Amino acid sequence: MTISLNHTIVVANDKVETATFLAAILGLPPHRVLGHFAVVQIGKTSLDFVESDEPIAQRHFAFLVSEIEFDEIFERIIERGLTYWADPFRKEPHQINHWDDGRGLYFNDPNGHLLEIITRPYGSGGLNAKHPNPLLPKD
């Protein structure tokens, strides 16, 4: 049996607003309602949004996208006037990183969850990349 991640539940203040935002930004089909979830299908995995009145603990979701998809998503981020960063600590606003000789950026969803789009998996460029991923050991 091949194991794969089927879904994960994401807490949101407004599940429909959040699911609509994510599907629109990533250029995915609209969410579907399944019981008390607003479900966004991302490949074989889904993010199942559920509402809560409690404070939302930030989570991080990274999406591996093609170069063309990156351009399209980036254009939608700019059109919406969203702040984006080159780093997960939000210290490099309005910049894109080039780790692993690809492109990546971070932005928030309506609940403060940190979303990331990358065109190369972490570490895939190795230490010989022009812009090695900062997570790779230098030794």
C-alpha positions as CSV (number, residue, x, y, z in Angstrom):
1,M,0.0,0.0,0.0
2,T,1.2,3.5,-0.8
3,I,0.7,5.9,2.0
4,S,-0.4,9.5,1.1
5,L,-1.9,12.4,3.0
6,N,-5.6,12.5,2.2
7,H,-6.7,15.6,4.1
8,T,-6.0,17.9,7.0
9,I,-8.4,20.0,9.0
10,V,-7.7,23.7,9.1
11,V,-9.5,26.0,11.7
12,A,-10.8,29.2,10.3
13,N,-12.9,32.1,11.6
14,D,-15.0,31.9,8.4
15,K,-14.6,28.6,6.6
16,V,-16.3,29.7,3.3
17,E,-14.3,33.0,3.1
18,T,-11.1,31.1,3.8
19,A,-11.8,28.3,1.3
20,T,-12.9,30.8,-1.3
21,F,-9.7,32.9,-0.8
22,L,-7.4,29.8,-1.1
23,A,-9.1,28.4,-4.2
24,A,-9.1,31.8,-5.9
25,I,-5.5,32.7,-5.1
26,L,-4.1,29.3,-6.1
27,G,-6.4,29.1,-9.2
28,L,-8.1,26.0,-8.0
29,P,-11.7,24.9,-8.5
30,P,-14.2,26.3,-6.0
31,H,-14.5,24.6,-2.6
32,R,-17.2,22.0,-2.0
33,V,-19.2,21.6,1.2
34,L,-18.9,18.3,2.9
35,G,-20.8,18.2,6.2
36,H,-19.5,21.0,8.3
37,F,-16.4,21.4,6.2
38,A,-15.5,23.7,3.3
39,V,-13.2,21.5,1.3
40,V,-10.5,22.7,-1.1
41,Q,-9.0,19.9,-3.2
42,I,-5.3,20.3,-3.9
43,G,-4.2,17.3,-6.0
44,K,-5.0,14.2,-4.1
45,T,-5.0,16.0,-0.8
46,S,-7.6,18.3,0.6
47,L,-7.7,21.1,3.1
48,D,-10.9,20.8,5.0
49,F,-11.8,24.2,6.7
50,V,-13.9,24.2,9.8
51,E,-15.1,27.2,11.7
52,S,-14.2,28.2,15.3
53,D,-15.0,31.2,17.4
54,E,-11.8,30.5,19.4
55,P,-8.5,32.3,18.6
56,I,-6.8,30.7,15.6
57,A,-3.3,29.2,16.1
58,Q,-1.2,30.0,13.0
59,R,-0.3,27.1,10.8
60,H,1.9,27.0,7.7
61,F,1.0,25.5,4.4
62,A,3.5,25.3,1.5
63,F,2.5,24.6,-2.1
64,L,4.8,23.4,-4.8
65,V,3.8,25.1,-8.0
66,S,5.2,25.3,-11.5
67,E,6.9,28.5,-12.8
68,I,3.8,29.4,-14.8
69,E,1.5,28.8,-11.7
70,F,3.9,30.9,-9.6
71,D,3.5,33.8,-12.0
72,E,-0.3,33.5,-12.0
73,I,-0.5,33.2,-8.2
74,F,1.9,36.1,-7.8
75,E,-0.2,38.2,-10.1
76,R,-3.3,37.5,-8.0
77,I,-1.4,38.4,-4.8
78,I,-0.4,41.7,-6.4
79,E,-3.9,42.4,-7.7
80,R,-5.4,41.9,-4.2
81,G,-2.7,44.1,-2.6
82,L,-1.6,41.4,-0.3
83,T,1.6,41.7,1.6
84,Y,4.1,39.0,0.8
85,W,7.6,38.2,2.1
86,A,10.7,36.3,0.9
87,D,11.1,34.6,4.4
88,P,8.8,32.9,6.9
89,F,9.7,35.3,9.6
90,R,8.2,38.2,7.6
91,K,11.3,40.3,7.7
92,E,11.7,40.7,4.0
93,P,8.5,42.3,2.7
94,H,7.7,42.6,-1.0
95,Q,10.5,40.3,-2.0
96,I,10.7,36.9,-3.5
97,N,13.4,34.3,-2.5
98,H,15.3,32.3,-5.0
99,W,16.3,29.4,-2.8
100,D,17.3,26.2,-4.7
101,D,17.5,28.4,-7.8
102,G,13.7,28.6,-7.9
103,R,11.3,31.1,-6.6
104,G,9.3,31.3,-3.4
105,L,7.2,33.7,-1.3
106,Y,5.0,33.7,1.8
107,F,1.7,35.4,2.4
108,N,-1.2,35.3,4.9
109,D,-4.6,33.8,4.5
110,P,-7.6,35.7,6.2
111,N,-6.9,33.9,9.5
112,G,-3.2,34.6,9.7
113,H,-2.1,31.1,8.5
114,L,1.2,31.5,6.6
115,L,0.9,30.3,3.1
116,E,4.0,29.6,0.9
117,I,4.4,29.0,-2.8
118,I,7.7,27.5,-4.1
119,T,8.8,26.3,-7.5
120,R,11.5,24.0,-6.2
121,P,11.3,21.6,-3.2
122,Y,13.5,22.5,-0.2
123,G,17.1,21.4,-0.7
124,S,16.5,20.3,-4.3
125,G,19.2,22.7,-5.6
126,G,21.8,21.3,-3.2
127,L,24.8,23.3,-2.0
128,N,25.9,23.9,-5.6
129,A,22.9,26.0,-6.4
130,K,23.5,29.7,-7.0
131,H,21.0,30.4,-4.2
132,P,21.2,27.3,-1.9
133,N,18.3,26.9,0.5
134,P,19.3,28.4,3.9
135,L,18.2,25.3,5.7
136,L,21.0,23.2,4.1
137,P,24.0,22.6,6.3
138,K,27.0,24.6,5.2
139,D,29.5,21.9,6.0
